Amino acid sequence: MPQEETDEYLEAIYDIAGKDGVAKTTEIAKRLELSPASVTEVMQRMAEKKLVNYTPYKGVSLSKKGLAHARRIKRKHRILERFLHDILGLDQDKVHEQACLMEHTLTDETEEAMCKMLKGAERCPHGRAIPPCNLDFKTCHECLSEKTLKASTPKSTRPKHVIPITDLKPHQKAKIAFIRGGNKVIQRLADLGLTPGTSVFLERSAPFKGPVEIVVRGSSLAVGRGIAEKIFIEPKET
C-alpha cells in the first residue's frame, strides 16, 4: 500500500478516535469517502504491519507505532498550514487542502527549517495544537538557538515520543522530557521546580480546562492549563 494512503488512514483514525480511542470502519469509510468493505480490508493489512489494533465488528485503534506515525504526519500538516498562512499569506480556509497535498513529501529537515522560521509555532491557524518534534532538545528555546539542522542526524531523536502532561491519567507517574516555549516560560516553570528530567505525579486534572494538580518532589502544585500544555512528558509504564 502506498505510503500516502497509509498516512491518510492513520490520520483519519487519529482524528476520529484520538490517541487511545476506537474508530469504527464505517466512520473511517465516511471520512475518506470509501466503502466499509475496502476499509476493512485495509485495516487487516495495517494490523499485520502493527500500525493498528483491529477487532472485527468493534473497530480499530492506533498501536504505539501507528500513533507515533500519525502524530508525525499531523505535525507536518499543521506546520505546513502555519507556514502557508503566516509566511505565504494564503487564506485560512485554503491552507488545509494544500497542506494535505504537501504533507506526505515534506522531509524532516524541511519541517525543522519551517518550524524554526515560525519560531516554534504551537498551534495551526485553526487553533489546533501542533505535536512536538522528537529531536533531542530539552526546550524549544534550545532548538531555536541551534544554528544547524538536526533532523538528518541519525542520533538526533528522543528515545520516546512525548505527550502533554495534560494527557496523563490520574495517579500516573511521568518524567518531564521537553518544554515548549521561550525563556519566560522556561524560567516560570523552573521556579516551580518543573525542569526536564523532573519526575511528576498527576493528582487531578480539573474539568473545563481547569488547572492540572501535580506532585513534584513531595509538594503539590496547581498549574494552569495554558502553561501545563507546554510541558511534555514520558509516561512511566504501569
TAWONOR-V917213 format. One record per residue. N is the residue number from 1. RES is the residue in one small letter. PHI is phi in whole degrees, -180 to 180 (none if undefined). PSI is psi in whole degrees, -180 to 180 (* if undefined). NEAR is the number of other C-alpha atoms within 8 Angstrom. Layout:
n=N res=RES phi=PHI psi=PSI near=NEAR
n=N res=RES phi=PHI psi=PSI near=NEAR
//
This chain:
n=1 res=m phi=none psi=131 near=4
n=2 res=p phi=-56 psi=146 near=5
n=3 res=q phi=-60 psi=-37 near=7
n=4 res=e phi=-61 psi=-40 near=7
n=5 res=e phi=-67 psi=-42 near=8
n=6 res=t phi=-59 psi=-45 near=9
n=7 res=d phi=-58 psi=-44 near=12
n=8 res=e phi=-63 psi=-41 near=8
n=9 res=y phi=-66 psi=-44 near=9
n=10 res=l phi=-64 psi=-40 near=13
n=11 res=e phi=-63 psi=-42 near=11
n=12 res=a phi=-62 psi=-45 near=11
n=13 res=i phi=-63 psi=-42 near=15
n=14 res=y phi=-61 psi=-43 near=12
n=15 res=d phi=-68 psi=-36 near=7
n=16 res=i phi=-81 psi=-47 near=10
n=17 res=a phi=-102 psi=-15 near=11
n=18 res=g phi=76 psi=-162 near=9
n=19 res=k phi=-79 psi=-23 near=7
n=20 res=d phi=-141 psi=21 near=7
n=21 res=g phi=-100 psi=-173 near=7
n=22 res=v phi=-121 psi=136 near=11
n=23 res=a phi=-111 psi=134 near=12
n=24 res=k phi=-80 psi=149 near=9
n=25 res=t phi=-61 psi=-32 near=11
n=26 res=t phi=-67 psi=-35 near=7
n=27 res=e phi=-69 psi=-42 near=9
n=28 res=i phi=-65 psi=-43 near=15
n=29 res=a phi=-61 psi=-42 near=12
n=30 res=k phi=-66 psi=-42 near=9
n=31 res=r phi=-66 psi=-40 near=8
n=32 res=l phi=-94 psi=0 near=7
n=33 res=e phi=58 psi=51 near=6
n=34 res=l phi=-128 psi=170 near=9
n=35 res=s phi=-81 psi=145 near=8
n=36 res=p phi=-56 psi=-35 near=10
n=37 res=a phi=-64 psi=-43 near=6
n=38 res=s phi=-69 psi=-35 near=8
n=39 res=v phi=-66 psi=-42 near=12
n=40 res=t phi=-59 psi=-43 near=9
n=41 res=e phi=-63 psi=-42 near=8
n=42 res=v phi=-68 psi=-40 near=8
n=43 res=m phi=-62 psi=-37 near=11
n=44 res=q phi=-64 psi=-41 near=9
n=45 res=r phi=-69 psi=-39 near=8
n=46 res=m phi=-70 psi=-31 near=10
n=47 res=a phi=-65 psi=-38 near=11
n=48 res=e phi=-64 psi=-29 near=7
n=49 res=k phi=-89 psi=6 near=7
n=50 res=k phi=65 psi=27 near=10
n=51 res=l phi=-90 psi=-27 near=13
n=52 res=v phi=-139 psi=163 near=13
n=53 res=n phi=-109 psi=115 near=10
n=54 res=y phi=-117 psi=128 near=11
n=55 res=t phi=-124 psi=117 near=7
n=56 res=p phi=-53 psi=136 near=5
n=57 res=y phi=71 psi=0 near=4
n=58 res=k phi=-116 psi=-41 near=7
n=59 res=g phi=135 psi=-166 near=11
n=60 res=v phi=-137 psi=144 near=14
n=61 res=s phi=-130 psi=161 near=13
n=62 res=l phi=-80 psi=136 near=15
n=63 res=s phi=-77 psi=174 near=10
n=64 res=k phi=-59 psi=-41 near=7
n=65 res=k phi=-65 psi=-44 near=9
n=66 res=g phi=-67 psi=-39 near=12
n=67 res=l phi=-64 psi=-43 near=13
n=68 res=a phi=-61 psi=-41 near=9
n=69 res=h phi=-69 psi=-42 near=10
n=70 res=a phi=-61 psi=-41 near=12
n=71 res=r phi=-66 psi=-37 near=9
n=72 res=r phi=-64 psi=-42 near=10
n=73 res=i phi=-68 psi=-41 near=12
n=74 res=k phi=-62 psi=-38 near=11
n=75 res=r phi=-62 psi=-48 near=12
n=76 res=k phi=-62 psi=-42 near=11
n=77 res=h phi=-61 psi=-47 near=13
n=78 res=r phi=-75 psi=-31 near=13
n=79 res=i phi=-67 psi=-41 near=14
n=80 res=l phi=-61 psi=-44 near=13
n=81 res=e phi=-58 psi=-45 near=14
n=82 res=r phi=-63 psi=-43 near=14
n=83 res=f phi=-64 psi=-47 near=11
n=84 res=l phi=-63 psi=-36 near=11
n=85 res=h phi=-80 psi=-51 near=13
n=86 res=d phi=-79 psi=-40 near=8
n=87 res=i phi=-93 psi=-44 near=7
n=88 res=l phi=-93 psi=-13 near=7
n=89 res=g phi=80 psi=19 near=7
n=90 res=l phi=-70 psi=148 near=9
n=91 res=d phi=-63 psi=149 near=7
n=92 res=q phi=-59 psi=-35 near=9
n=93 res=d phi=-78 psi=-2 near=5
n=94 res=k phi=-110 psi=-15 near=8
n=95 res=v phi=-73 psi=-30 near=13
n=96 res=h phi=-62 psi=-51 near=10
n=97 res=e phi=-62 psi=-41 near=7
n=98 res=q phi=-68 psi=-39 near=9
n=99 res=a phi=-64 psi=-35 near=12
n=100 res=c phi=-60 psi=-36 near=9
n=101 res=l phi=-76 psi=-28 near=7
n=102 res=m phi=-98 psi=-23 near=10
n=103 res=e phi=-63 psi=-30 near=11
n=104 res=h phi=-75 psi=-22 near=10
n=105 res=t phi=-109 psi=0 near=5
n=106 res=l phi=-74 psi=120 near=9
n=107 res=t phi=-75 psi=159 near=6
n=108 res=d phi=-62 psi=-38 near=8
n=109 res=e phi=-65 psi=-42 near=10
n=110 res=t phi=-68 psi=-38 near=8
n=111 res=e phi=-59 psi=-44 near=11
n=112 res=e phi=-64 psi=-41 near=10
n=113 res=a phi=-63 psi=-41 near=9
n=114 res=m phi=-64 psi=-43 near=11
n=115 res=c phi=-61 psi=-42 near=11
n=116 res=k phi=-63 psi=-42 near=9
n=117 res=m phi=-62 psi=-33 near=7
n=118 res=l phi=-88 psi=8 near=9
n=119 res=k phi=60 psi=37 near=7
n=120 res=g phi=70 psi=45 near=10
n=121 res=a phi=-51 psi=139 near=10
n=122 res=e phi=-99 psi=-24 near=8
n=123 res=r phi=-138 psi=153 near=11
n=124 res=c phi=-77 psi=172 near=13
n=125 res=p phi=-60 psi=-19 near=9
n=126 res=h phi=-93 psi=3 near=6
n=127 res=g phi=91 psi=5 near=6
n=128 res=r phi=-86 psi=141 near=8
n=129 res=a phi=-65 psi=138 near=7
n=130 res=i phi=-88 psi=119 near=12
n=131 res=p phi=-57 psi=147 near=9
n=132 res=p phi=-72 psi=159 near=6
n=133 res=c phi=-74 psi=176 near=6
n=134 res=n phi=-115 psi=25 near=9
n=135 res=l phi=-73 psi=155 near=9
n=136 res=d phi=-84 psi=65 near=7
n=137 res=f phi=-120 psi=149 near=8
n=138 res=k phi=-85 psi=-26 near=9
n=139 res=t phi=-145 psi=158 near=11
n=140 res=c phi=-62 psi=-39 near=12
n=141 res=h phi=-59 psi=-42 near=10
n=142 res=e phi=-62 psi=-42 near=9
n=143 res=c phi=-67 psi=-47 near=8
n=144 res=l phi=-67 psi=-22 near=10
n=145 res=s phi=-83 psi=-16 near=6
n=146 res=e phi=-75 psi=128 near=7
n=147 res=k phi=-81 psi=-27 near=5
n=148 res=t phi=-101 psi=156 near=4
n=149 res=l phi=-85 psi=144 near=9
n=150 res=k phi=-114 psi=-7 near=8
n=151 res=a phi=-60 psi=-30 near=11
n=152 res=s phi=-88 psi=-2 near=8
n=153 res=t phi=-86 psi=123 near=6
n=154 res=p phi=-55 psi=-36 near=6
n=155 res=k phi=-99 psi=25 near=4
n=156 res=s phi=-96 psi=8 near=10
n=157 res=t phi=-107 psi=154 near=9
n=158 res=r phi=-70 psi=156 near=8
n=159 res=p phi=-69 psi=-24 near=4
n=160 res=k phi=-139 psi=156 near=6
n=161 res=h phi=-81 psi=135 near=8
n=162 res=v phi=-99 psi=162 near=12
n=163 res=i phi=-131 psi=157 near=8
n=164 res=p phi=-64 psi=148 near=12
n=165 res=i phi=-62 psi=-24 near=10
n=166 res=t phi=-68 psi=-13 near=9
n=167 res=d phi=-90 psi=-4 near=6
n=168 res=l phi=-66 psi=151 near=9
n=169 res=k phi=-91 psi=153 near=6
n=170 res=p phi=-53 psi=137 near=8
n=171 res=h phi=71 psi=16 near=8
n=172 res=q phi=-95 psi=140 near=11
n=173 res=k phi=-97 psi=154 near=10
n=174 res=a phi=-160 psi=172 near=11
n=175 res=k phi=-125 psi=133 near=13
n=176 res=i phi=-67 psi=126 near=16
n=177 res=a phi=-111 psi=-27 near=11
n=178 res=f phi=-160 psi=142 near=12
n=179 res=i phi=-124 psi=126 near=14
n=180 res=r phi=-95 psi=130 near=12
n=181 res=g phi=137 psi=175 near=12
n=182 res=g phi=-89 psi=-167 near=8
n=183 res=n phi=-60 psi=-37 near=7
n=184 res=k phi=-63 psi=-43 near=7
n=185 res=v phi=-65 psi=-46 near=10
n=186 res=i phi=-59 psi=-45 near=12
n=187 res=q phi=-67 psi=-40 near=8
n=188 res=r phi=-62 psi=-43 near=8
n=189 res=l phi=-71 psi=-36 near=10
n=190 res=a phi=-62 psi=-37 near=9
n=191 res=d phi=-62 psi=-25 near=7
n=192 res=l phi=-91 psi=0 near=6
n=193 res=g phi=83 psi=16 near=8
n=194 res=l phi=-104 psi=95 near=10
n=195 res=t phi=-129 psi=158 near=10
n=196 res=p phi=-53 psi=134 near=10
n=197 res=g phi=97 psi=-13 near=7
n=198 res=t phi=-76 psi=135 near=10
n=199 res=s phi=-83 psi=138 near=10
n=200 res=v phi=-133 psi=160 near=12
n=201 res=f phi=-135 psi=124 near=11
n=202 res=l phi=-84 psi=120 near=15
n=203 res=e phi=-86 psi=-47 near=11
n=204 res=r phi=-163 psi=142 near=9
n=205 res=s phi=-115 psi=110 near=11
n=206 res=a phi=-65 psi=144 near=9
n=207 res=p phi=-72 psi=171 near=5
n=208 res=f phi=56 psi=43 near=4
n=209 res=k phi=61 psi=32 near=6
n=210 res=g phi=-77 psi=-177 near=9
n=211 res=p phi=-68 psi=161 near=10
n=212 res=v phi=-104 psi=124 near=15
n=213 res=e phi=-99 psi=119 near=13
n=214 res=i phi=-130 psi=164 near=13
n=215 res=v phi=-114 psi=127 near=12
n=216 res=v phi=-131 psi=119 near=13
n=217 res=r phi=52 psi=40 near=6
n=218 res=g phi=85 psi=-4 near=5
n=219 res=s phi=-109 psi=142 near=6
n=220 res=s phi=-89 psi=139 near=8
n=221 res=l phi=-133 psi=144 near=8
n=222 res=a phi=-111 psi=113 near=8
n=223 res=v phi=-108 psi=128 near=10
n=224 res=g phi=-56 psi=146 near=9
n=225 res=r phi=-58 psi=-40 near=11
n=226 res=g phi=-59 psi=-45 near=6
n=227 res=i phi=-83 psi=-27 near=9
n=228 res=a phi=-63 psi=-33 near=12
n=229 res=e phi=-69 psi=-10 near=10
n=230 res=k phi=-91 psi=-5 near=10
n=231 res=i phi=-100 psi=122 near=12
n=232 res=f phi=-114 psi=139 near=14
n=233 res=i phi=-130 psi=163 near=13
n=234 res=e phi=-107 psi=107 near=12
n=235 res=p phi=-64 psi=146 near=10
n=236 res=k phi=-87 psi=138 near=8
n=237 res=e phi=-64 psi=138 near=3
n=238 res=t phi=-115 psi=* near=2
//
